[in-house]
Amino acid sequence: MDRPPASDRIADILAWIEERLDEPLTLACLADRAGLSPYHF
């Protein structure tokens, strides 16, 4: 499976977070969105 460069993945997750600042965001939710385990996120 090819992954986009890390900088693109970080930009994608930051944009996703900014769209949801009014929602509760958990570590597990963020890690899942980024395709990582909570430990590695």
N, CA and C atoms as a LAMMPS dump frame, in Angstrom:
ITEM: TIMESTEP
0
ITEM: NUMBER OF ATOMS
123
ITEM: BOX BOUNDS ff ff ff
-5.0000000000000000e+02 5.0000000000000000e+02
-5.0000000000000000e+02 5.0000000000000000e+02
-5.0000000000000000e+02 5.0000000000000000e+02
ITEM: ATOMS id mol type element x y z
1 1 1 N 0.841 -1.172 0
2 1 2 C 0 0 0
3 1 3 C 0.889 1.239 0
4 2 1 N 0.695 2.105 -0.966
5 2 2 C 1.459 3.341 -1.036
6 2 3 C 0.793 4.4 -0.17
7 3 1 N 1.607 5.105 0.572
8 3 2 C 1.108 6.184 1.41
9 3 3 C 1.609 7.512 0.866
10 4 1 N 0.821 8.562 1.024
11 4 2 C 1.32 9.881 0.631
12 4 3 C 2.465 10.282 1.555
13 5 1 N 3.264 11.247 1.147
14 5 2 C 4.356 11.706 2.014
15 5 3 C 3.822 12.158 3.37
16 6 1 N 4.659 12.06 4.392
17 6 2 C 4.242 12.404 5.753
18 6 3 C 3.679 13.819 5.83
19 7 1 N 4.285 14.757 5.119
20 7 2 C 3.802 16.135 5.184
21 7 3 C 2.37 16.254 4.668
22 8 1 N 2.016 15.471 3.639
23 8 2 C 0.641 15.472 3.129
24 8 3 C -0.316 14.858 4.144
25 9 1 N 0.115 13.796 4.791
26 9 2 C -0.74 13.151 5.797
27 9 3 C -0.973 14.084 6.976
28 10 1 N 0.057 14.81 7.38
29 10 2 C -0.092 15.753 8.489
30 10 3 C -1.031 16.884 8.084
31 11 1 N -0.855 17.419 6.896
32 11 2 C -1.739 18.487 6.414
33 11 3 C -3.184 18.002 6.338
34 12 1 N -3.393 16.771 5.884
35 12 2 C -4.745 16.219 5.782
36 12 3 C -5.4 16.104 7.152
37 13 1 N -4.674 15.575 8.138
38 13 2 C -5.266 15.404 9.464
39 13 3 C -5.493 16.756 10.132
40 14 1 N -4.601 17.718 9.917
41 14 2 C -4.808 19.054 10.484
42 14 3 C -6.04 19.724 9.884
43 15 1 N -6.234 19.585 8.591
44 15 2 C -7.423 20.15 7.95
45 15 3 C -8.683 19.48 8.493
46 16 1 N -8.628 18.178 8.687
47 16 2 C -9.769 17.431 9.213
48 16 3 C -10.095 17.897 10.632
49 17 1 N -9.064 18.107 11.446
50 17 2 C -9.258 18.59 12.815
51 17 3 C -9.887 19.978 12.798
52 18 1 N -9.374 20.867 11.965
53 18 2 C -9.888 22.234 11.911
54 18 3 C -11.358 22.278 11.519
55 19 1 N -11.793 21.329 10.715
56 19 2 C -13.203 21.262 10.308
57 19 3 C -14.096 20.777 11.443
58 20 1 N -13.497 20.212 12.489
59 20 2 C -14.269 19.608 13.568
60 20 3 C -13.916 20.162 14.946
61 21 1 N -13.478 21.4 15.005
62 21 2 C -13.071 21.975 16.288
63 21 3 C -14.214 22.071 17.288
64 22 1 N -15.443 22.062 16.806
65 22 2 C -16.592 22.137 17.712
66 22 3 C -17.051 20.756 18.183
67 23 1 N -16.361 19.701 17.784
68 23 2 C -16.692 18.332 18.182
69 23 3 C -15.631 17.812 19.136
70 24 1 N -16.034 16.897 20.038
71 24 2 C -15.015 16.273 20.88
72 24 3 C -14.154 15.324 20.026
73 25 1 N -12.852 15.493 20.074
74 25 2 C -11.94 14.659 19.298
75 25 3 C -11.043 13.886 20.262
76 26 1 N -11.127 12.587 20.206
77 26 2 C -10.31 11.756 21.081
78 26 3 C -9.029 11.344 20.375
79 27 1 N -8.07 10.932 21.16
80 27 2 C -6.827 10.427 20.6
81 27 3 C -7.106 9.245 19.68
82 28 1 N -7.98 8.352 20.111
83 28 2 C -8.31 7.178 19.298
84 28 3 C -8.93 7.596 17.962
85 29 1 N -9.798 8.584 17.988
86 29 2 C -10.445 9.067 16.764
87 29 3 C -9.42 9.683 15.814
88 30 1 N -8.543 10.508 16.359
89 30 2 C -7.523 11.154 15.535
90 30 3 C -6.553 10.133 14.949
91 31 1 N -6.124 9.197 15.763
92 31 2 C -5.2 8.168 15.289
93 31 3 C -5.839 7.326 14.196
94 32 1 N -7.106 6.966 14.391
95 32 2 C -7.814 6.179 13.385
96 32 3 C -7.895 6.936 12.065
97 33 1 N -8.216 8.21 12.134
98 33 2 C -8.306 9.043 10.924
99 33 3 C -6.96 9.115 10.205
100 34 1 N -5.878 9.146 10.988
101 34 2 C -4.533 9.238 10.417
102 34 3 C -4 7.876 9.985
103 35 1 N -4.714 6.813 10.319
104 35 2 C -4.266 5.472 9.95
105 35 3 C -3.129 4.969 10.832
106 36 1 N -3.106 5.434 12.075
107 36 2 C -2.06 5.051 13.011
108 36 3 C -2.688 4.507 14.278
109 37 1 N -1.892 3.863 15.086
110 37 2 C -2.353 3.472 16.401
111 37 3 C -2.279 4.707 17.305
112 38 1 N -3.065 4.731 18.373
113 38 2 C -2.963 5.862 19.288
114 38 3 C -1.542 6.04 19.829
115 39 1 N -0.829 4.952 20.035
116 39 2 C 0.537 5.015 20.535
117 39 3 C 1.437 5.766 19.566
118 40 1 N 1.282 5.529 18.27
119 40 2 C 2.145 6.139 17.28
120 40 3 C 1.666 7.508 16.82
121 41 1 N 0.405 7.827 17.111
122 41 2 C -0.101 9.119 16.716
123 41 3 C 0.503 10.188 17.597
